[in-house]
Amino acid sequence: MTIEKKIWPEYFEKVLSGEKKFELRLADWQCQTGDILVLREWEPKTKNYTGRQIEKEVGYVLKTKDVNLFSEEDVEKYGYQIIGFK
């Protein structure tokens, strides 16, 4: 499946350069390994697309709602960090 999503310029540049190898998104839509994620650069100041886009194949999806690795207190105190590998 091909899925289109907005991405802000600062994150688009990092994906384009290869520095950013992950996406953190609200899981309010379905995505699975093998899907194509089309990231369309969106300028929040003008509320318009810039015309640039990049396609990435989804290699792995982790949904965290049902993952209870940490206490609620620790999550509230520290939050989460997503770590990508090069």
PyMOL Python script that loads the backbone (N, CA, C, O; Angstrom):
from pymol import cmd

cmd.read_pdbstr("""\
ATOM      1  N   MET A   1       0.842  -1.170   0.000  1.00  0.00           N
ATOM      2  CA  MET A   1       0.000   0.000   0.000  1.00  0.00           C
ATOM      3  C   MET A   1       0.895   1.243   0.000  1.00  0.00           C
ATOM      4  O   MET A   1       1.980   1.230   0.580  1.00  0.00           O
ATOM      5  N   THR A   2       0.449   2.284  -0.634  1.00  0.00           N
ATOM      6  CA  THR A   2       1.140   3.576  -0.633  1.00  0.00           C
ATOM      7  C   THR A   2       0.372   4.536   0.263  1.00  0.00           C
ATOM      8  O   THR A   2      -0.840   4.704   0.124  1.00  0.00           O
ATOM      9  N   ILE A   3       1.096   5.165   1.186  1.00  0.00           N
ATOM     10  CA  ILE A   3       0.483   6.057   2.171  1.00  0.00           C
ATOM     11  C   ILE A   3       1.187   7.407   2.098  1.00  0.00           C
ATOM     12  O   ILE A   3       2.415   7.469   2.157  1.00  0.00           O
ATOM     13  N   GLU A   4       0.422   8.481   1.971  1.00  0.00           N
ATOM     14  CA  GLU A   4       0.989   9.833   1.929  1.00  0.00           C
ATOM     15  C   GLU A   4       0.808  10.518   3.269  1.00  0.00           C
ATOM     16  O   GLU A   4      -0.263  10.452   3.873  1.00  0.00           O
ATOM     17  N   LYS A   5       1.878  11.187   3.738  1.00  0.00           N
ATOM     18  CA  LYS A   5       1.843  11.925   4.990  1.00  0.00           C
ATOM     19  C   LYS A   5       2.625  13.222   4.837  1.00  0.00           C
ATOM     20  O   LYS A   5       3.570  13.301   4.052  1.00  0.00           O
ATOM     21  N   LYS A   6       2.221  14.234   5.592  1.00  0.00           N
ATOM     22  CA  LYS A   6       2.946  15.501   5.648  1.00  0.00           C
ATOM     23  C   LYS A   6       4.192  15.332   6.506  1.00  0.00           C
ATOM     24  O   LYS A   6       4.224  14.515   7.427  1.00  0.00           O
ATOM     25  N   ILE A   7       5.217  16.115   6.188  1.00  0.00           N
ATOM     26  CA  ILE A   7       6.414  16.167   7.016  1.00  0.00           C
ATOM     27  C   ILE A   7       6.970  17.582   6.963  1.00  0.00           C
ATOM     28  O   ILE A   7       7.078  18.171   5.887  1.00  0.00           O
ATOM     29  N   TRP A   8       7.323  18.128   8.119  1.00  0.00           N
ATOM     30  CA  TRP A   8       7.849  19.486   8.186  1.00  0.00           C
ATOM     31  C   TRP A   8       9.251  19.557   7.571  1.00  0.00           C
ATOM     32  O   TRP A   8       9.981  18.566   7.580  1.00  0.00           O
ATOM     33  N   PRO A   9       9.628  20.724   7.038  1.00  0.00           N
ATOM     34  CA  PRO A   9      10.906  20.873   6.327  1.00  0.00           C
ATOM     35  C   PRO A   9      12.138  20.393   7.095  1.00  0.00           C
ATOM     36  O   PRO A   9      13.007  19.743   6.513  1.00  0.00           O
ATOM     37  N   GLU A  10      12.226  20.699   8.385  1.00  0.00           N
ATOM     38  CA  GLU A  10      13.418  20.306   9.140  1.00  0.00           C
ATOM     39  C   GLU A  10      13.572  18.789   9.195  1.00  0.00           C
ATOM     40  O   GLU A  10      14.695  18.284   9.167  1.00  0.00           O
ATOM     41  N   TYR A  11      12.469  18.060   9.274  1.00  0.00           N
ATOM     42  CA  TYR A  11      12.526  16.601   9.317  1.00  0.00           C
ATOM     43  C   TYR A  11      12.676  16.020   7.914  1.00  0.00           C
ATOM     44  O   TYR A  11      13.334  14.996   7.732  1.00  0.00           O
ATOM     45  N   PHE A  12      12.070  16.667   6.925  1.00  0.00           N
ATOM     46  CA  PHE A  12      12.217  16.232   5.536  1.00  0.00           C
ATOM     47  C   PHE A  12      13.696  16.227   5.146  1.00  0.00           C
ATOM     48  O   PHE A  12      14.183  15.269   4.546  1.00  0.00           O
ATOM     49  N   GLU A  13      14.403  17.304   5.491  1.00  0.00           N
ATOM     50  CA  GLU A  13      15.833  17.403   5.154  1.00  0.00           C
ATOM     51  C   GLU A  13      16.640  16.280   5.788  1.00  0.00           C
ATOM     52  O   GLU A  13      17.549  15.735   5.162  1.00  0.00           O
ATOM     53  N   LYS A  14      16.313  15.935   7.023  1.00  0.00           N
ATOM     54  CA  LYS A  14      17.043  14.871   7.730  1.00  0.00           C
ATOM     55  C   LYS A  14      16.774  13.499   7.106  1.00  0.00           C
ATOM     56  O   LYS A  14      17.679  12.668   7.033  1.00  0.00           O
ATOM     57  N   VAL A  15      15.542  13.255   6.657  1.00  0.00           N
ATOM     58  CA  VAL A  15      15.221  12.003   5.965  1.00  0.00           C
ATOM     59  C   VAL A  15      15.926  11.989   4.622  1.00  0.00           C
ATOM     60  O   VAL A  15      16.518  10.978   4.242  1.00  0.00           O
ATOM     61  N   LEU A  16      15.871  13.094   3.903  1.00  0.00           N
ATOM     62  CA  LEU A  16      16.489  13.200   2.584  1.00  0.00           C
ATOM     63  C   LEU A  16      17.983  12.941   2.647  1.00  0.00           C
ATOM     64  O   LEU A  16      18.532  12.263   1.779  1.00  0.00           O
ATOM     65  N   SER A  17      18.648  13.473   3.665  1.00  0.00           N
ATOM     66  CA  SER A  17      20.097  13.304   3.800  1.00  0.00           C
ATOM     67  C   SER A  17      20.482  11.908   4.283  1.00  0.00           C
ATOM     68  O   SER A  17      21.642  11.511   4.174  1.00  0.00           O
ATOM     69  N   GLY A  18      19.509  11.162   4.817  1.00  0.00           N
ATOM     70  CA  GLY A  18      19.795   9.830   5.335  1.00  0.00           C
ATOM     71  C   GLY A  18      20.107   9.819   6.815  1.00  0.00           C
ATOM     72  O   GLY A  18      20.300   8.753   7.400  1.00  0.00           O
ATOM     73  N   GLU A  19      20.161  10.999   7.435  1.00  0.00           N
ATOM     74  CA  GLU A  19      20.448  11.082   8.867  1.00  0.00           C
ATOM     75  C   GLU A  19      19.315  10.513   9.713  1.00  0.00           C
ATOM     76  O   GLU A  19      19.556   9.843  10.717  1.00  0.00           O
ATOM     77  N   LYS A  20      18.073  10.784   9.298  1.00  0.00           N
ATOM     78  CA  LYS A  20      16.890  10.325  10.045  1.00  0.00           C
ATOM     79  C   LYS A  20      16.345   9.082   9.362  1.00  0.00           C
ATOM     80  O   LYS A  20      15.916   9.136   8.209  1.00  0.00           O
ATOM     81  N   LYS A  21      16.363   7.955  10.078  1.00  0.00           N
ATOM     82  CA  LYS A  21      15.953   6.676   9.509  1.00  0.00           C
ATOM     83  C   LYS A  21      14.754   6.091  10.245  1.00  0.00           C
ATOM     84  O   LYS A  21      14.637   4.873  10.382  1.00  0.00           O
ATOM     85  N   PHE A  22      13.876   6.949  10.710  1.00  0.00           N
ATOM     86  CA  PHE A  22      12.686   6.503  11.427  1.00  0.00           C
ATOM     87  C   PHE A  22      11.627   7.585  11.316  1.00  0.00           C
ATOM     88  O   PHE A  22      11.924   8.709  10.911  1.00  0.00           O
ATOM     89  N   GLU A  23      10.405   7.256  11.669  1.00  0.00           N
ATOM     90  CA  GLU A  23       9.306   8.214  11.728  1.00  0.00           C
ATOM     91  C   GLU A  23       8.505   7.917  12.975  1.00  0.00           C
ATOM     92  O   GLU A  23       8.174   6.760  13.235  1.00  0.00           O
ATOM     93  N   LEU A  24       8.194   8.912  13.733  1.00  0.00           N
ATOM     94  CA  LEU A  24       7.336   8.769  14.904  1.00  0.00           C
ATOM     95  C   LEU A  24       5.995   9.393  14.544  1.00  0.00           C
ATOM     96  O   LEU A  24       5.918  10.586  14.250  1.00  0.00           O
ATOM     97  N   ARG A  25       4.952   8.598  14.568  1.00  0.00           N
ATOM     98  CA  ARG A  25       3.622   9.066  14.173  1.00  0.00           C
ATOM     99  C   ARG A  25       2.569   8.553  15.134  1.00  0.00           C
ATOM    100  O   ARG A  25       2.729   7.492  15.737  1.00  0.00           O
ATOM    101  N   LEU A  26       1.503   9.302  15.272  1.00  0.00           N
ATOM    102  CA  LEU A  26       0.335   8.828  15.994  1.00  0.00           C
ATOM    103  C   LEU A  26      -0.216   7.631  15.220  1.00  0.00           C
ATOM    104  O   LEU A  26      -0.334   7.682  13.996  1.00  0.00           O
ATOM    105  N   ALA A  27      -0.548   6.569  15.922  1.00  0.00           N
ATOM    106  CA  ALA A  27      -1.008   5.345  15.253  1.00  0.00           C
ATOM    107  C   ALA A  27      -2.504   5.389  14.963  1.00  0.00           C
ATOM    108  O   ALA A  27      -3.238   4.464  15.310  1.00  0.00           O
ATOM    109  N   ASP A  28      -2.953   6.474  14.321  1.00  0.00           N
ATOM    110  CA  ASP A  28      -4.369   6.613  13.973  1.00  0.00           C
ATOM    111  C   ASP A  28      -4.638   6.180  12.535  1.00  0.00           C
ATOM    112  O   ASP A  28      -5.676   6.514  11.964  1.00  0.00           O
ATOM    113  N   TRP A  29      -3.698   5.436  11.951  1.00  0.00           N
ATOM    114  CA  TRP A  29      -3.835   4.892  10.607  1.00  0.00           C
ATOM    115  C   TRP A  29      -3.012   3.612  10.541  1.00  0.00           C
ATOM    116  O   TRP A  29      -2.115   3.400  11.357  1.00  0.00           O
ATOM    117  N   GLN A  30      -3.319   2.767   9.573  1.00  0.00           N
ATOM    118  CA  GLN A  30      -2.664   1.465   9.452  1.00  0.00           C
ATOM    119  C   GLN A  30      -1.425   1.554   8.575  1.00  0.00           C
ATOM    120  O   GLN A  30      -1.425   2.214   7.536  1.00  0.00           O
ATOM    121  N   CYS A  31      -0.372   0.878   9.012  1.00  0.00           N
ATOM    122  CA  CYS A  31       0.878   0.831   8.276  1.00  0.00           C
ATOM    123  C   CYS A  31       1.534  -0.510   8.582  1.00  0.00           C
ATOM    124  O   CYS A  31       1.491  -0.980   9.719  1.00  0.00           O
ATOM    125  N   GLN A  32       2.142  -1.124   7.571  1.00  0.00           N
ATOM    126  CA  GLN A  32       2.806  -2.399   7.816  1.00  0.00           C
ATOM    127  C   GLN A  32       4.063  -2.520   6.964  1.00  0.00           C
ATOM    128  O   GLN A  32       4.259  -1.779   6.001  1.00  0.00           O
ATOM    129  N   THR A  33       4.906  -3.472   7.343  1.00  0.00           N
ATOM    130  CA  THR A  33       6.139  -3.732   6.615  1.00  0.00           C
ATOM    131  C   THR A  33       5.839  -3.925   5.135  1.00  0.00           C
ATOM    132  O   THR A  33       4.918  -4.651   4.761  1.00  0.00           O
ATOM    133  N   GLY A  34       6.636  -3.260   4.298  1.00  0.00           N
ATOM    134  CA  GLY A  34       6.466  -3.362   2.851  1.00  0.00           C
ATOM    135  C   GLY A  34       5.674  -2.222   2.237  1.00  0.00           C
ATOM    136  O   GLY A  34       5.757  -1.992   1.030  1.00  0.00           O
ATOM    137  N   ASP A  35       4.903  -1.501   3.051  1.00  0.00           N
ATOM    138  CA  ASP A  35       4.177  -0.333   2.539  1.00  0.00           C
ATOM    139  C   ASP A  35       5.169   0.732   2.090  1.00  0.00           C
ATOM    140  O   ASP A  35       6.323   0.743   2.520  1.00  0.00           O
ATOM    141  N   ILE A  36       4.712   1.614   1.233  1.00  0.00           N
ATOM    142  CA  ILE A  36       5.515   2.752   0.792  1.00  0.00           C
ATOM    143  C   ILE A  36       4.953   3.998   1.458  1.00  0.00           C
ATOM    144  O   ILE A  36       3.777   4.328   1.303  1.00  0.00           O
ATOM    145  N   LEU A  37       5.817   4.685   2.203  1.00  0.00           N
ATOM    146  CA  LEU A  37       5.432   5.922   2.870  1.00  0.00           C
ATOM    147  C   LEU A  37       5.938   7.087   2.020  1.00  0.00           C
ATOM    148  O   LEU A  37       7.145   7.267   1.855  1.00  0.00           O
ATOM    149  N   VAL A  38       5.011   7.869   1.485  1.00  0.00           N
ATOM    150  CA  VAL A  38       5.348   9.050   0.700  1.00  0.00           C
ATOM    151  C   VAL A  38       5.294  10.246   1.653  1.00  0.00           C
ATOM    152  O   VAL A  38       4.221  10.631   2.117  1.00  0.00           O
ATOM    153  N   LEU A  39       6.439  10.817   1.935  1.00  0.00           N
ATOM    154  CA  LEU A  39       6.527  11.967   2.838  1.00  0.00           C
ATOM    155  C   LEU A  39       6.564  13.234   1.994  1.00  0.00           C
ATOM    156  O   LEU A  39       7.529  13.488   1.273  1.00  0.00           O
ATOM    157  N   ARG A  40       5.494  14.029   2.093  1.00  0.00           N
ATOM    158  CA  ARG A  40       5.371  15.265   1.328  1.00  0.00           C
ATOM    159  C   ARG A  40       5.711  16.443   2.233  1.00  0.00           C
ATOM    160  O   ARG A  40       5.075  16.652   3.266  1.00  0.00           O
ATOM    161  N   GLU A  41       6.716  17.204   1.832  1.00  0.00           N
ATOM    162  CA  GLU A  41       7.163  18.340   2.641  1.00  0.00           C
ATOM    163  C   GLU A  41       6.052  19.375   2.773  1.00  0.00           C
ATOM    164  O   GLU A  41       5.467  19.814   1.783  1.00  0.00           O
ATOM    165  N   TRP A  42       5.775  19.754   4.014  1.00  0.00           N
ATOM    166  CA  TRP A  42       4.690  20.669   4.354  1.00  0.00           C
ATOM    167  C   TRP A  42       5.265  21.842   5.138  1.00  0.00           C
ATOM    168  O   TRP A  42       5.957  21.650   6.138  1.00  0.00           O
ATOM    169  N   GLU A  43       4.976  23.050   4.681  1.00  0.00           N
ATOM    170  CA  GLU A  43       5.446  24.245   5.376  1.00  0.00           C
ATOM    171  C   GLU A  43       4.350  24.720   6.325  1.00  0.00           C
ATOM    172  O   GLU A  43       3.330  25.241   5.875  1.00  0.00           O
ATOM    173  N   PRO A  44       4.548  24.546   7.639  1.00  0.00           N
ATOM    174  CA  PRO A  44       3.499  24.902   8.592  1.00  0.00           C
ATOM    175  C   PRO A  44       3.199  26.401   8.653  1.00  0.00           C
ATOM    176  O   PRO A  44       2.086  26.789   9.009  1.00  0.00           O
ATOM    177  N   LYS A  45       4.165  27.239   8.316  1.00  0.00           N
ATOM    178  CA  LYS A  45       3.932  28.695   8.361  1.00  0.00           C
ATOM    179  C   LYS A  45       2.945  29.136   7.292  1.00  0.00           C
ATOM    180  O   LYS A  45       2.075  29.969   7.549  1.00  0.00           O
ATOM    181  N   THR A  46       3.080  28.576   6.090  1.00  0.00           N
ATOM    182  CA  THR A  46       2.194  28.950   4.985  1.00  0.00           C
ATOM    183  C   THR A  46       1.026  27.975   4.816  1.00  0.00           C
ATOM    184  O   THR A  46       0.072  28.241   4.085  1.00  0.00           O
ATOM    185  N   LYS A  47       1.130  26.837   5.514  1.00  0.00           N
ATOM    186  CA  LYS A  47       0.118  25.785   5.416  1.00  0.00           C
ATOM    187  C   LYS A  47      -0.055  25.293   3.981  1.00  0.00           C
ATOM    188  O   LYS A  47      -1.167  25.118   3.483  1.00  0.00           O
ATOM    189  N   ASN A  48       1.101  25.079   3.335  1.00  0.00           N
ATOM    190  CA  ASN A  48       1.114  24.597   1.956  1.00  0.00           C
ATOM    191  C   ASN A  48       2.209  23.555   1.777  1.00  0.00           C
ATOM    192  O   ASN A  48       3.207  23.552   2.498  1.00  0.00           O
ATOM    193  N   TYR A  49       2.006  22.670   0.803  1.00  0.00           N
ATOM    194  CA  TYR A  49       3.061  21.741   0.406  1.00  0.00           C
ATOM    195  C   TYR A  49       4.116  22.497  -0.382  1.00  0.00           C
ATOM    196  O   TYR A  49       3.794  23.440  -1.106  1.00  0.00           O
ATOM    197  N   THR A  50       5.380  22.090  -0.248  1.00  0.00           N
ATOM    198  CA  THR A  50       6.467  22.755  -0.966  1.00  0.00           C
ATOM    199  C   THR A  50       6.657  22.190  -2.370  1.00  0.00           C
ATOM    200  O   THR A  50       7.285  22.818  -3.223  1.00  0.00           O
ATOM    201  N   GLY A  51       6.106  20.991  -2.603  1.00  0.00           N
ATOM    202  CA  GLY A  51       6.297  20.331  -3.898  1.00  0.00           C
ATOM    203  C   GLY A  51       7.336  19.218  -3.827  1.00  0.00           C
ATOM    204  O   GLY A  51       7.448  18.414  -4.752  1.00  0.00           O
ATOM    205  N   ARG A  52       8.099  19.168  -2.729  1.00  0.00           N
ATOM    206  CA  ARG A  52       9.099  18.109  -2.596  1.00  0.00           C
ATOM    207  C   ARG A  52       8.489  16.921  -1.857  1.00  0.00           C
ATOM    208  O   ARG A  52       7.660  17.087  -0.963  1.00  0.00           O
ATOM    209  N   GLN A  53       8.914  15.725  -2.247  1.00  0.00           N
ATOM    210  CA  GLN A  53       8.464  14.530  -1.565  1.00  0.00           C
ATOM    211  C   GLN A  53       9.541  13.459  -1.673  1.00  0.00           C
ATOM    212  O   GLN A  53      10.408  13.506  -2.546  1.00  0.00           O
ATOM    213  N   ILE A  54       9.464  12.504  -0.773  1.00  0.00           N
ATOM    214  CA  ILE A  54      10.404  11.389  -0.775  1.00  0.00           C
ATOM    215  C   ILE A  54       9.614  10.130  -0.445  1.00  0.00           C
ATOM    216  O   ILE A  54       8.685  10.169   0.362  1.00  0.00           O
ATOM    217  N   GLU A  55       9.981   9.016  -1.066  1.00  0.00           N
ATOM    218  CA  GLU A  55       9.321   7.739  -0.810  1.00  0.00           C
ATOM    219  C   GLU A  55      10.261   6.834  -0.033  1.00  0.00           C
ATOM    220  O   GLU A  55      11.443   6.721  -0.356  1.00  0.00           O
ATOM    221  N   LYS A  56       9.722   6.192   0.996  1.00  0.00           N
ATOM    222  CA  LYS A  56      10.495   5.257   1.813  1.00  0.00           C
ATOM    223  C   LYS A  56       9.686   3.984   2.002  1.00  0.00           C
ATOM    224  O   LYS A  56       8.487   4.041   2.272  1.00  0.00           O
ATOM    225  N   GLU A  57      10.338   2.837   1.863  1.00  0.00           N
ATOM    226  CA  GLU A  57       9.677   1.576   2.142  1.00  0.00           C
ATOM    227  C   GLU A  57       9.712   1.324   3.649  1.00  0.00           C
ATOM    228  O   GLU A  57      10.739   1.518   4.299  1.00  0.00           O
ATOM    229  N   VAL A  58       8.588   0.895   4.186  1.00  0.00           N
ATOM    230  CA  VAL A  58       8.488   0.603   5.612  1.00  0.00           C
ATOM    231  C   VAL A  58       9.177  -0.733   5.885  1.00  0.00           C
ATOM    232  O   VAL A  58       8.830  -1.755   5.293  1.00  0.00           O
ATOM    233  N   GLY A  59      10.155  -0.710   6.787  1.00  0.00           N
ATOM    234  CA  GLY A  59      10.893  -1.919   7.127  1.00  0.00           C
ATOM    235  C   GLY A  59      10.433  -2.554   8.426  1.00  0.00           C
ATOM    236  O   GLY A  59      10.602  -3.757   8.626  1.00  0.00           O
ATOM    237  N   TYR A  60       9.855  -1.755   9.309  1.00  0.00           N
ATOM    238  CA  TYR A  60       9.433  -2.272  10.612  1.00  0.00           C
ATOM    239  C   TYR A  60       8.460  -1.291  11.232  1.00  0.00           C
ATOM    240  O   TYR A  60       8.631  -0.079  11.100  1.00  0.00           O
ATOM    241  N   VAL A  61       7.441  -1.799  11.906  1.00  0.00           N
ATOM    242  CA  VAL A  61       6.473  -0.962  12.611  1.00  0.00           C
ATOM    243  C   VAL A  61       6.351  -1.486  14.032  1.00  0.00           C
ATOM    244  O   VAL A  61       6.119  -2.677  14.240  1.00  0.00           O
ATOM    245  N   LEU A  62       6.505  -0.602  15.010  1.00  0.00           N
ATOM    246  CA  LEU A  62       6.303  -0.945  16.413  1.00  0.00           C
ATOM    247  C   LEU A  62       5.213  -0.036  16.954  1.00  0.00           C
ATOM    248  O   LEU A  62       5.353   1.187  16.947  1.00  0.00           O
ATOM    249  N   LYS A  63       4.142  -0.629  17.417  1.00  0.00           N
ATOM    250  CA  LYS A  63       3.075   0.146  18.045  1.00  0.00           C
ATOM    251  C   LYS A  63       3.247  -0.001  19.547  1.00  0.00           C
ATOM    252  O   LYS A  63       3.352  -1.118  20.053  1.00  0.00           O
ATOM    253  N   THR A  64       3.277   1.109  20.259  1.00  0.00           N
ATOM    254  CA  THR A  64       3.665   1.076  21.665  1.00  0.00           C
ATOM    255  C   THR A  64       2.524   1.088  22.662  1.00  0.00           C
ATOM    256  O   THR A  64       2.766   0.962  23.862  1.00  0.00           O
ATOM    257  N   LYS A  65       1.316   1.232  22.216  1.00  0.00           N
ATOM    258  CA  LYS A  65       0.199   1.329  23.159  1.00  0.00           C
ATOM    259  C   LYS A  65       0.121   0.112  24.080  1.00  0.00           C
ATOM    260  O   LYS A  65      -0.173   0.240  25.268  1.00  0.00           O
ATOM    261  N   ASP A  66       0.383  -1.052  23.530  1.00  0.00           N
ATOM    262  CA  ASP A  66       0.270  -2.276  24.308  1.00  0.00           C
ATOM    263  C   ASP A  66       1.602  -2.760  24.873  1.00  0.00           C
ATOM    264  O   ASP A  66       1.661  -3.836  25.470  1.00  0.00           O
ATOM    265  N   VAL A  67       2.662  -1.991  24.697  1.00  0.00           N
ATOM    266  CA  VAL A  67       3.968  -2.362  25.227  1.00  0.00           C
ATOM    267  C   VAL A  67       4.123  -1.717  26.603  1.00  0.00           C
ATOM    268  O   VAL A  67       4.190  -0.494  26.717  1.00  0.00           O
ATOM    269  N   ASN A  68       4.179  -2.534  27.630  1.00  0.00           N
ATOM    270  CA  ASN A  68       4.282  -2.029  28.999  1.00  0.00           C
ATOM    271  C   ASN A  68       5.685  -2.273  29.551  1.00  0.00           C
ATOM    272  O   ASN A  68       5.872  -3.081  30.461  1.00  0.00           O
ATOM    273  N   LEU A  69       6.640  -1.586  29.006  1.00  0.00           N
ATOM    274  CA  LEU A  69       8.024  -1.775  29.417  1.00  0.00           C
ATOM    275  C   LEU A  69       8.420  -0.894  30.596  1.00  0.00           C
ATOM    276  O   LEU A  69       9.370  -1.207  31.313  1.00  0.00           O
ATOM    277  N   PHE A  70       7.705   0.192  30.798  1.00  0.00           N
ATOM    278  CA  PHE A  70       8.085   1.170  31.806  1.00  0.00           C
ATOM    279  C   PHE A  70       6.880   1.530  32.665  1.00  0.00           C
ATOM    280  O   PHE A  70       5.734   1.410  32.230  1.00  0.00           O
ATOM    281  N   SER A  71       7.150   1.969  33.875  1.00  0.00           N
ATOM    282  CA  SER A  71       6.053   2.389  34.751  1.00  0.00           C
ATOM    283  C   SER A  71       5.467   3.704  34.240  1.00  0.00           C
ATOM    284  O   SER A  71       6.154   4.483  33.579  1.00  0.00           O
ATOM    285  N   GLU A  72       4.194   3.945  34.549  1.00  0.00           N
ATOM    286  CA  GLU A  72       3.548   5.202  34.157  1.00  0.00           C
ATOM    287  C   GLU A  72       4.284   6.398  34.754  1.00  0.00           C
ATOM    288  O   GLU A  72       4.389   7.448  34.121  1.00  0.00           O
ATOM    289  N   GLU A  73       4.795   6.233  35.977  1.00  0.00           N
ATOM    290  CA  GLU A  73       5.523   7.323  36.641  1.00  0.00           C
ATOM    291  C   GLU A  73       6.799   7.690  35.870  1.00  0.00           C
ATOM    292  O   GLU A  73       7.105   8.868  35.684  1.00  0.00           O
ATOM    293  N   ASP A  74       7.538   6.664  35.426  1.00  0.00           N
ATOM    294  CA  ASP A  74       8.765   6.932  34.669  1.00  0.00           C
ATOM    295  C   ASP A  74       8.460   7.569  33.316  1.00  0.00           C
ATOM    296  O   ASP A  74       9.173   8.470  32.874  1.00  0.00           O
ATOM    297  N   VAL A  75       7.400   7.100  32.661  1.00  0.00           N
ATOM    298  CA  VAL A  75       7.022   7.685  31.372  1.00  0.00           C
ATOM    299  C   VAL A  75       6.636   9.146  31.566  1.00  0.00           C
ATOM    300  O   VAL A  75       7.033  10.003  30.776  1.00  0.00           O
ATOM    301  N   GLU A  76       5.868   9.434  32.605  1.00  0.00           N
ATOM    302  CA  GLU A  76       5.464  10.816  32.885  1.00  0.00           C
ATOM    303  C   GLU A  76       6.685  11.686  33.190  1.00  0.00           C
ATOM    304  O   GLU A  76       6.754  12.836  32.757  1.00  0.00           O
ATOM    305  N   LYS A  77       7.626  11.146  33.920  1.00  0.00           N
ATOM    306  CA  LYS A  77       8.812  11.901  34.328  1.00  0.00           C
ATOM    307  C   LYS A  77       9.794  12.111  33.170  1.00  0.00           C
ATOM    308  O   LYS A  77      10.297  13.218  32.975  1.00  0.00           O
ATOM    309  N   TYR A  78      10.069  11.041  32.398  1.00  0.00           N
ATOM    310  CA  TYR A  78      11.125  11.092  31.393  1.00  0.00           C
ATOM    311  C   TYR A  78      10.636  11.149  29.955  1.00  0.00           C
ATOM    312  O   TYR A  78      11.346  11.655  29.085  1.00  0.00           O
ATOM    313  N   GLY A  79       9.428  10.637  29.685  1.00  0.00           N
ATOM    314  CA  GLY A  79       8.954  10.537  28.308  1.00  0.00           C
ATOM    315  C   GLY A  79       9.664   9.401  27.583  1.00  0.00           C
ATOM    316  O   GLY A  79      10.321   8.570  28.210  1.00  0.00           O
ATOM    317  N   TYR A  80       9.531   9.368  26.279  1.00  0.00           N
ATOM    318  CA  TYR A  80      10.162   8.354  25.441  1.00  0.00           C
ATOM    319  C   TYR A  80      11.212   9.008  24.567  1.00  0.00           C
ATOM    320  O   TYR A  80      11.162  10.211  24.312  1.00  0.00           O
ATOM    321  N   GLN A  81      12.156   8.216  24.111  1.00  0.00           N
ATOM    322  CA  GLN A  81      13.022   8.652  23.029  1.00  0.00           C
ATOM    323  C   GLN A  81      13.052   7.522  22.003  1.00  0.00           C
ATOM    324  O   GLN A  81      13.065   6.343  22.355  1.00  0.00           O
ATOM    325  N   ILE A  82      13.062   7.897  20.761  1.00  0.00           N
ATOM    326  CA  ILE A  82      13.139   6.923  19.669  1.00  0.00           C
ATOM    327  C   ILE A  82      14.584   6.942  19.186  1.00  0.00           C
ATOM    328  O   ILE A  82      15.141   8.009  18.926  1.00  0.00           O
ATOM    329  N   ILE A  83      15.185   5.780  19.068  1.00  0.00           N
ATOM    330  CA  ILE A  83      16.590   5.691  18.689  1.00  0.00           C
ATOM    331  C   ILE A  83      16.672   4.983  17.334  1.00  0.00           C
ATOM    332  O   ILE A  83      16.195   3.858  17.182  1.00  0.00           O
ATOM    333  N   GLY A  84      17.274   5.643  16.370  1.00  0.00           N
ATOM    334  CA  GLY A  84      17.467   5.047  15.045  1.00  0.00           C
ATOM    335  C   GLY A  84      18.895   4.562  14.906  1.00  0.00           C
ATOM    336  O   GLY A  84      19.806   5.071  15.559  1.00  0.00           O
ATOM    337  N   PHE A  85      19.078   3.577  14.054  1.00  0.00           N
ATOM    338  CA  PHE A  85      20.409   3.011  13.812  1.00  0.00           C
ATOM    339  C   PHE A  85      20.896   3.360  12.421  1.00  0.00           C
ATOM    340  O   PHE A  85      20.104   3.452  11.484  1.00  0.00           O
ATOM    341  N   LYS A  86      22.195   3.554  12.287  1.00  0.00           N
ATOM    342  CA  LYS A  86      22.803   3.811  10.969  1.00  0.00           C
ATOM    343  C   LYS A  86      23.339   2.534  10.386  1.00  0.00           C
ATOM    344  O   LYS A  86      23.887   2.540   9.284  1.00  0.00           O
TER     345      LYS A  86
END
""", "prot")
cmd.dss("prot")
cmd.show_as("cartoon", "prot")
cmd.util.cbc("prot")
cmd.orient("prot")
